[in-house]
């Protein structure tokens, strides 16, 4: 089993591209951000004003700093399937 290390925004974006293509045949069309303002959740999705499209996926900075890699992966996958 290969250990995946997600340490920064670039790693999150690369993994998200691979995950979406391999599992859903989709290309990543929005930005993945590490967000220091998320304090009560591990991740979130930001939508356009009319909720017709995703603007960005946000992963909590504290999760990136202190979280277990498995929790980071699960959170990213959860937000990707919104």
Rosetta blueprint (number, residue, H / E / L):
1 X L
2 X L
3 X L
4 X L
5 X L
6 X L
7 X L
8 X L
9 X H
10 X H
11 X H
12 X H
13 X H
14 X H
15 X H
16 X H
17 X H
18 X H
19 X H
20 X H
21 X H
22 X H
23 X H
24 X H
25 X L
26 X L
27 X L
28 X L
29 X L
30 X L
31 X E
32 X E
33 X E
34 X E
35 X E
36 X L
37 X L
38 X L
39 X L
40 X L
41 X L
42 X L
43 X E
44 X E
45 X E
46 X E
47 X E
48 X L
49 X L
50 X L
51 X L
52 X L
53 X L
54 X E
55 X E
56 X E
57 X E
58 X E
59 X E
60 X E
61 X H
62 X H
63 X H
64 X H
65 X H
66 X H
67 X L
68 X L
69 X H
70 X H
71 X H
72 X H
73 X H
74 X H
75 X H
76 X H
77 X H
78 X H
79 X H
80 X H
81 X L
82 X L
